Amino acid sequence: MKRVKVKYLKISSYLKLCVGAGVSIGILDGAFRFLLLLVMGQLSTSEALLFSMQVKGWVAGILQLLSVPLLYGVGAVLFGCVSYLFMYYLKCKKGLVIEGVFEGEHYEDIPK
């Protein structure tokens, strides 16, 4: 395990982290909602809107399963753009020490 000091992240890298987290949470939430409808026996009566079409039953459940991660991903992009102001804080504080497994030669070990 290595410790590195992050002084600045490019917005593209930061957004990749945010979107990855958002889509992952969306997958969990979408699967949980789908399973909840399945267990409660309401999957056959569930409804969803796809643009101007109203779909019901399994199609609505599958649509929800696919659309929730997409919506969480879009929300994560918006969150990432706004929270990127945190990088200003990193510049003022002279960096942030994080721990993890890193690849490459462009980092240095930071003592504990």
C-alpha positions as a LaTeX table, in Angstrom:
\begin{tabular}{lrrr}
\hline
Residue & $x$ (\AA) & $y$ (\AA) & $z$ (\AA) \\
\hline
Met1 & 0.00 & 0.00 & 0.00 \\
Lys2 & 1.41 & 3.38 & $-1.00$ \\
Arg3 & 0.65 & 6.88 & 0.23 \\
Val4 & 0.74 & 9.73 & $-2.25$ \\
Lys5 & 0.00 & 13.41 & $-2.03$ \\
Val6 & $-2.54$ & 14.67 & $-4.56$ \\
Lys7 & $-1.95$ & 18.31 & $-5.38$ \\
Tyr8 & $-4.30$ & 18.61 & $-8.32$ \\
Leu9 & $-6.55$ & 16.43 & $-10.50$ \\
Lys10 & $-7.57$ & 17.21 & $-14.04$ \\
Ile11 & $-11.30$ & 17.66 & $-14.41$ \\
Ser12 & $-11.49$ & 14.68 & $-16.77$ \\
Ser13 & $-9.94$ & 12.38 & $-14.16$ \\
Tyr14 & $-12.14$ & 13.77 & $-11.42$ \\
Leu15 & $-15.27$ & 13.29 & $-13.54$ \\
Lys16 & $-14.23$ & 9.69 & $-14.29$ \\
Leu17 & $-14.10$ & 9.02 & $-10.54$ \\
Cys18 & $-17.47$ & 10.69 & $-9.94$ \\
Val19 & $-19.23$ & 8.96 & $-12.84$ \\
Gly20 & $-17.78$ & 5.58 & $-11.87$ \\
Ala21 & $-19.12$ & 5.99 & $-8.34$ \\
Gly22 & $-22.49$ & 7.33 & $-9.55$ \\
Val23 & $-23.09$ & 4.53 & $-12.05$ \\
Ser24 & $-22.05$ & 1.91 & $-9.49$ \\
Ile25 & $-24.56$ & 3.25 & $-6.97$ \\
Gly26 & $-27.16$ & 3.44 & $-9.75$ \\
Ile27 & $-26.63$ & $-0.22$ & $-10.64$ \\
Leu28 & $-27.14$ & $-1.21$ & $-7.00$ \\
Asp29 & $-30.23$ & 0.99 & $-6.65$ \\
Gly30 & $-31.75$ & $-0.16$ & $-9.96$ \\
Ala31 & $-31.19$ & $-3.82$ & $-9.11$ \\
Phe32 & $-32.63$ & $-3.31$ & $-5.62$ \\
Arg33 & $-35.74$ & $-1.61$ & $-7.00$ \\
Phe34 & $-36.20$ & $-4.35$ & $-9.62$ \\
Leu35 & $-35.82$ & $-7.12$ & $-7.04$ \\
Leu36 & $-38.17$ & $-5.32$ & $-4.67$ \\
Leu37 & $-40.86$ & $-5.17$ & $-7.37$ \\
Leu38 & $-40.21$ & $-8.83$ & $-8.17$ \\
Val39 & $-40.45$ & $-9.96$ & $-4.54$ \\
Met40 & $-43.55$ & $-7.88$ & $-3.84$ \\
Gly41 & $-45.23$ & $-9.33$ & $-6.91$ \\
Gln42 & $-45.86$ & $-5.90$ & $-8.42$ \\
Leu43 & $-43.64$ & $-6.28$ & $-11.47$ \\
Ser44 & $-46.62$ & $-7.20$ & $-13.64$ \\
Thr45 & $-48.48$ & $-4.02$ & $-12.57$ \\
Ser46 & $-45.52$ & $-1.59$ & $-12.70$ \\
Glu47 & $-45.58$ & 1.20 & $-15.25$ \\
Ala48 & $-42.93$ & 3.43 & $-16.81$ \\
Leu49 & $-42.83$ & 6.19 & $-19.39$ \\
Leu50 & $-40.46$ & 5.91 & $-22.33$ \\
Phe51 & $-40.63$ & 9.34 & $-23.97$ \\
Ser52 & $-44.33$ & 9.48 & $-24.92$ \\
Met53 & $-44.99$ & 5.72 & $-24.69$ \\
Gln54 & $-46.28$ & 4.08 & $-21.55$ \\
Val55 & $-44.87$ & 0.60 & $-20.94$ \\
Lys56 & $-46.01$ & $-1.94$ & $-18.35$ \\
Gly57 & $-44.89$ & $-5.15$ & $-16.72$ \\
Trp58 & $-41.48$ & $-6.70$ & $-17.33$ \\
Val59 & $-40.56$ & $-4.09$ & $-19.93$ \\
Ala60 & $-41.11$ & $-1.35$ & $-17.33$ \\
Gly61 & $-39.00$ & $-3.25$ & $-14.80$ \\
Ile62 & $-36.14$ & $-3.77$ & $-17.26$ \\
Leu63 & $-36.38$ & $-0.13$ & $-18.33$ \\
Gln64 & $-36.05$ & 0.94 & $-14.71$ \\
Leu65 & $-33.13$ & $-1.44$ & $-14.23$ \\
Leu66 & $-31.31$ & 0.23 & $-17.13$ \\
Ser67 & $-32.37$ & 3.85 & $-16.63$ \\
Val68 & $-31.53$ & 4.27 & $-12.94$ \\
Pro69 & $-27.73$ & 3.85 & $-13.46$ \\
Leu70 & $-27.93$ & 6.27 & $-16.40$ \\
Leu71 & $-29.70$ & 8.87 & $-14.27$ \\
Tyr72 & $-27.21$ & 8.41 & $-11.43$ \\
Gly73 & $-24.37$ & 8.84 & $-13.95$ \\
Val74 & $-25.83$ & 12.12 & $-15.24$ \\
Gly75 & $-26.28$ & 13.29 & $-11.65$ \\
Ala76 & $-22.68$ & 12.36 & $-10.93$ \\
Val77 & $-21.47$ & 14.48 & $-13.87$ \\
Leu78 & $-23.39$ & 17.47 & $-12.50$ \\
Phe79 & $-22.12$ & 16.80 & $-8.99$ \\
Gly80 & $-18.56$ & 16.42 & $-10.30$ \\
Cys81 & $-18.68$ & 19.74 & $-12.15$ \\
Val82 & $-19.89$ & 21.60 & $-9.08$ \\
Ser83 & $-17.68$ & 19.81 & $-6.57$ \\
Tyr84 & $-14.60$ & 20.34 & $-8.75$ \\
Leu85 & $-14.24$ & 23.54 & $-6.75$ \\
Phe86 & $-12.63$ & 21.22 & $-4.18$ \\
Met87 & $-9.50$ & 21.42 & $-6.34$ \\
Tyr88 & $-9.16$ & 25.07 & $-5.27$ \\
Tyr89 & $-9.05$ & 23.83 & $-1.69$ \\
Leu90 & $-6.32$ & 21.33 & $-2.62$ \\
Lys91 & $-4.23$ & 24.10 & $-4.13$ \\
Cys92 & $-4.61$ & 26.27 & $-1.02$ \\
Lys93 & $-3.83$ & 23.40 & 1.36 \\
Lys94 & $-0.87$ & 22.23 & $-0.76$ \\
Gly95 & $-2.35$ & 18.81 & $-1.46$ \\
Leu96 & $-4.17$ & 15.87 & 0.09 \\
Val97 & $-2.54$ & 12.60 & 1.16 \\
Ile98 & $-4.39$ & 9.47 & $-0.01$ \\
Glu99 & $-3.57$ & 5.78 & 0.31 \\
Gly100 & $-3.97$ & 3.04 & $-2.27$ \\
Val101 & $-2.25$ & 0.91 & $-4.89$ \\
Phe102 & $-0.83$ & 3.05 & $-7.67$ \\
Glu103 & 0.82 & 2.28 & $-10.97$ \\
Gly104 & 3.46 & 4.28 & $-12.79$ \\
Glu105 & 6.55 & 6.23 & $-11.95$ \\
His106 & 5.10 & 9.71 & $-11.55$ \\
Tyr107 & 4.44 & 9.58 & $-7.81$ \\
Glu108 & 6.54 & 9.60 & $-4.69$ \\
Asp109 & 6.04 & 7.86 & $-1.39$ \\
Ile110 & 4.92 & 10.12 & 1.45 \\
Pro111 & 6.06 & 9.05 & 4.95 \\
Lys112 & 3.32 & 8.44 & 7.53 \\
\hline
\end{tabular}
